[in-house]
Amino acid sequence: MKVLKSIFIVLCIGLALSGCASKYMQPVGPERELSYEPSESLAVIVFMRPSAFGGAVQSSVFDVTTEENILVGIVSSKAKVAYKKAPGEYTFMVVGESADFMEAEVEAGKKYYALVTPRMGVWKARFSLKPIHKNELESDKFKEWFTSCSFVENTDSSYQWARDNADSVQSKRETYYQKWMSKPEMDRPALYKEDGR
């Protein structure tokens, strides 16, 4: 019995630490990546998840600036998703076992970056969004994060997943946004206009 329990624990740890590509997203080639550049009228926010921890659990990122939950993408381990938006102020949400948020103010012609960071939950992984500020963009750590992740983009399957899970996503938004807003402003992560490049 002890042997079986030990094997089960090892398998669970291995699953938690291993990466798991999303069946909902599709990888993109270098030629497609050229379309992820900002323009005179648009900014780009790149959400990336370099950590393999909690790899079996998908993290979905949404634009929740309005009442609608707009799917940015399902960001699995070692993946990154580019999201183009007009200049302005936005709120983003990442969903796993719970939900967490990040605000962003972006300028046209600039590219911004945020990490999807996993942490231990009760039943499965939880996630947070960590803005990458301008002073971090030239660091070796940032370069390692960026190159370790591959671009993916939404498919009909990812949009269908978002529709199928809309009630759960909305419930987490309502529950956790109130908790997030109750934190002091300095404890709520945010990307600033000057963080783009």
DOMILUM-948815 format. One line per 4 residues: number of its first residue (from 1); for each residue x, y, z of C-alpha. Coordinates in steps of 0.25 Angstrom, whole numbers, plus 5000, padded with zeros to 4 digits. Example, Ala and Ser with C-alpha at 12.3 -4.5 7.8 and 13.67 -1.06 7.14 Angstrom:
! residues 2
1 = 5049/4982/5031  5055/4996/5029
This chain:
! residues 197
1 = 5000/5000/5000  5011/5009/5003  5018/5006/4990  5005/5010/4982
5 = 5004/5023/4990  5018/5027/4987  5016/5024/4972  5003/5032/4972
9 = 5011/5044/4979  5022/5043/4969  5013/5043/4957  5005/5055/4963
13 = 5018/5063/4965  5022/5060/4951  5009/5064/4945  5010/5077/4953
17 = 5024/5080/4948  5022/5076/4934  5018/5085/4923  5005/5082/4915
21 = 5002/5088/4902  4988/5094/4900  4980/5086/4891  4972/5098/4888
25 = 4983/5107/4883  4991/5106/4871  5006/5109/4869  5010/5120/4859
29 = 5022/5121/4850  5032/5132/4849  5025/5139/4837  5012/5140/4846
33 = 5020/5146/4857  5023/5158/4848  5008/5162/4850  5010/5163/4865
37 = 5017/5176/4864  5011/5189/4869  5006/5200/4859  5004/5214/4859
41 = 4990/5212/4864  4991/5199/4872  4999/5194/4884  5003/5179/4886
45 = 5002/5172/4900  5010/5159/4900  5005/5149/4911  5016/5138/4914
49 = 5017/5126/4923  5031/5122/4924  5029/5113/4936  5027/5098/4935
53 = 5020/5097/4949  5006/5094/4948  5008/5090/4934  4996/5081/4934
57 = 4986/5092/4937  4983/5102/4926  4982/5117/4929  4972/5126/4921
61 = 4974/5141/4920  4963/5150/4917  4961/5165/4914  4951/5169/4925
65 = 4951/5184/4922  4937/5184/4919  4925/5175/4924  4929/5165/4913
69 = 4940/5155/4916  4948/5155/4903  4957/5143/4902  4972/5147/4900
73 = 4977/5133/4899  4979/5120/4907  4994/5121/4912  5000/5108/4915
77 = 5014/5105/4920  5025/5110/4910  5014/5118/4902  5012/5133/4899
81 = 5000/5140/4893  5000/5154/4886  4988/5163/4888  4987/5176/4880
85 = 4979/5187/4885  4977/5202/4883  4984/5211/4893  4976/5213/4906
89 = 4974/5207/4919  4970/5192/4921  4968/5181/4931  4972/5167/4929
93 = 4968/5154/4937  4975/5141/4938  4967/5129/4941  4971/5115/4948
97 = 4965/5110/4961  4963/5125/4964  4964/5138/4957  4974/5149/4958
101 = 4975/5163/4950  4985/5173/4945  4982/5187/4940  4990/5193/4928
105 = 4991/5206/4921  4997/5205/4907  5002/5214/4896  5001/5211/4881
109 = 5014/5207/4874  5019/5200/4887  5020/5185/4891  5017/5182/4906
113 = 5020/5169/4913  5013/5161/4925  5016/5148/4932  5006/5137/4935
117 = 5011/5132/4948  5006/5119/4954  5005/5117/4969  4999/5105/4978
121 = 4984/5105/4979  4975/5096/4987  4971/5086/4976  4979/5091/4964
125 = 4988/5102/4960  4985/5117/4962  4991/5128/4954  4995/5143/4955
129 = 4998/5153/4944  5012/5160/4947  5015/5172/4938  5029/5173/4933
133 = 5034/5187/4935  5043/5195/4926  5055/5193/4935  5054/5178/4933
137 = 5053/5178/4918  5068/5177/4916  5071/5167/4927  5076/5153/4924
141 = 5064/5147/4931  5054/5154/4922  5062/5149/4910  5061/5135/4916
145 = 5046/5136/4918  5044/5141/4904  5052/5131/4897  5047/5119/4905
149 = 5033/5122/4901  5027/5120/4887  5015/5128/4881  5002/5122/4880
153 = 4988/5127/4875  4974/5125/4877  4966/5114/4869  4951/5111/4868
157 = 4954/5101/4879  4959/5112/4889  4947/5121/4886  4937/5109/4888
161 = 4944/5106/4901  4942/5120/4905  4927/5119/4901  4926/5106/4909
165 = 4932/5111/4921  4926/5125/4921  4918/5124/4934  4930/5119/4942
169 = 4939/5130/4936  4928/5140/4940  4926/5135/4954  4941/5135/4957
173 = 4942/5149/4951  4931/5154/4961  4936/5147/4973  4951/5150/4971
177 = 4950/5164/4965  4944/5170/4978  4955/5163/4986  4966/5169/4977
181 = 4960/5183/4977  4960/5182/4993  4975/5182/4992  4983/5195/4994
185 = 4986/5201/4980  5001/5198/4981  4998/5183/4983  4990/5182/4970
189 = 4999/5179/4958  4999/5189/4946  5006/5192/4933  5009/5206/4931
193 = 5011/5214/4918  5025/5215/4920  5027/5200/4921  5026/5198/4906
197 = 5037/5198/4896
